[in-house]
Amino acid sequence: MLMGINTNTCVLNTSFTAFNLDYRVVVLSDCVASMYGEDLHVLGLQNVARCLGWVLTNEQFFDKLRAAAPAGADQVSARPASCRSGNLGNLQPQSRRASFVDSNAWRSAAKASQASAMT
């Protein structure tokens, strides 16, 4: 579960690293932001949702935890009883690549694309 600032840099980089280390990536969309503007914030969230894992709100995340908790467990007692739906174990990312993503190659491709757009 990731949260922090900047969605399009630090959070996205941590998401790629976690994905490459075979962690299941969950970014809490209402717990991240970008000082570079809403468009780059949305870009970071979309990149995670399409390629790396799941983007959930804080409320949705706690809903999933409650639904997955064994009967009678009081693991997330701070959340209201109405927060129950789904099962985190049933969620599947839209795309799960097994190969290693070379972040330097990705960065070089992004720079090349930006350079060609400027010419």
C-alpha positions as CSV (number, residue, x, y, z in Angstrom):
1,M,0.0,0.0,0.0
2,L,1.6,3.3,-1.2
3,M,0.8,6.9,-0.3
4,G,2.9,10.0,-0.6
5,I,4.0,12.9,-2.7
6,N,4.6,13.1,-5.9
7,T,2.3,10.7,-7.6
8,N,4.1,11.0,-11.0
9,T,7.6,10.6,-9.6
10,C,8.2,9.1,-6.2
11,V,5.0,7.1,-5.9
12,L,5.2,5.9,-9.5
13,N,8.9,4.9,-9.1
14,T,8.2,3.1,-5.9
15,S,5.3,1.3,-7.6
16,F,7.6,0.1,-10.4
17,T,10.2,-1.0,-7.9
18,A,7.6,-2.9,-5.8
19,F,6.2,-4.5,-9.0
20,N,9.6,-5.6,-10.2
21,L,10.3,-7.2,-6.8
22,D,7.0,-9.1,-7.2
23,Y,4.9,-7.2,-4.7
24,R,1.3,-6.5,-5.3
25,V,1.0,-2.7,-5.7
26,V,-1.9,-0.8,-4.2
27,V,-1.9,3.0,-4.4
28,L,-4.4,4.9,-2.2
29,S,-5.6,7.6,-4.6
30,D,-6.8,10.0,-1.9
31,C,-3.5,9.7,0.0
32,V,-1.2,10.8,-2.9
33,A,-0.8,14.1,-4.8
34,S,1.5,15.9,-7.1
35,M,3.0,19.4,-6.8
36,Y,3.4,19.3,-10.6
37,G,-0.3,19.5,-11.4
38,E,-3.4,17.4,-11.6
39,D,-2.6,16.1,-15.0
40,L,0.6,14.4,-13.9
41,H,-1.1,13.2,-10.7
42,V,-3.7,11.5,-12.9
43,L,-1.0,10.2,-15.3
44,G,0.7,8.5,-12.4
45,L,-2.5,6.9,-11.1
46,Q,-3.5,5.7,-14.6
47,N,0.0,4.2,-15.1
48,V,-0.3,2.2,-11.9
49,A,-3.9,1.1,-12.7
50,R,-3.1,0.0,-16.2
51,C,0.3,-1.7,-15.7
52,L,1.3,-2.3,-12.1
53,G,-1.5,-3.0,-9.7
54,W,-4.6,-1.3,-8.2
55,V,-5.6,2.2,-7.4
56,L,-8.1,2.4,-4.6
57,T,-9.4,5.1,-2.3
58,N,-8.7,4.8,1.4
59,E,-12.4,3.9,1.9
60,Q,-12.3,1.1,-0.7
61,F,-9.1,-0.3,0.8
62,F,-10.6,-0.6,4.2
63,D,-13.8,-2.1,2.7
64,K,-11.6,-4.8,1.1
65,L,-9.8,-5.5,4.4
66,R,-13.1,-5.8,6.3
67,A,-14.5,-8.2,3.6
68,A,-11.4,-10.4,3.7
69,A,-11.2,-10.6,7.5
70,P,-12.2,-13.9,9.1
71,A,-15.6,-13.9,10.7
72,G,-15.5,-12.3,14.2
73,A,-12.2,-10.6,13.6
74,D,-12.0,-7.0,14.7
75,Q,-8.9,-6.0,12.8
76,V,-10.2,-2.8,11.3
77,S,-12.4,-1.6,14.1
78,A,-11.9,2.1,13.3
79,R,-14.1,1.7,10.2
80,P,-17.9,1.7,10.3
81,A,-19.7,-1.5,9.8
82,S,-21.2,-0.2,6.6
83,C,-17.8,-0.5,4.9
84,R,-18.1,-4.0,3.6
85,S,-17.9,-5.1,-0.1
86,G,-15.7,-7.3,-2.3
87,N,-12.6,-9.3,-1.5
88,L,-9.1,-8.0,-2.1
89,G,-8.0,-11.5,-3.1
90,N,-10.4,-11.4,-6.0
91,L,-9.0,-8.2,-7.5
92,Q,-6.8,-8.7,-10.6
93,P,-4.6,-6.0,-12.1
94,Q,-5.5,-5.0,-15.6
95,S,-2.1,-6.2,-16.8
96,R,0.5,-8.2,-14.9
97,R,3.8,-8.4,-16.8
98,A,6.2,-11.1,-15.7
99,S,9.3,-9.5,-17.3
100,F,11.6,-7.0,-15.5
101,V,10.9,-3.3,-16.4
102,D,14.2,-1.5,-16.8
103,S,13.4,1.9,-15.4
104,N,16.5,3.5,-17.1
105,A,15.2,2.3,-20.5
106,W,11.8,3.6,-19.7
107,R,13.3,7.0,-18.7
108,S,15.4,7.1,-21.9
109,A,12.3,6.4,-24.0
110,A,10.3,9.1,-22.3
111,K,13.1,11.6,-22.8
112,A,13.4,10.6,-26.5
113,S,9.7,11.0,-26.9
114,Q,9.7,14.4,-25.2
115,A,12.7,15.5,-27.4
116,S,10.9,14.5,-30.6
117,A,7.8,16.3,-29.6
118,M,9.7,19.5,-29.2
119,T,11.2,19.4,-32.7
